[in-house]
């Protein structure tokens, strides 16, 4: 999967919405909006890094031509 394709953007939007909602609704402190936004953005960055690493490893999974 290519980064910033339609599929990747949909996954990021769903991740952002779920993490933001969980943090915003479950927090009773004064700065709950800021904390929810920071956690949601961190979740999207983590998902993006994970997808990049996962699919980068799958591209290089072909056996070498000189393998015995």
Buried (B, 14 or more C-beta within 10 A) or exposed (E): EEEEEEEBEEBBEEBBEEBBEBBBEEBEEEEBEEBBBEBBEEBBEEBBEEBBEEEEEEEEEEEEEEEE
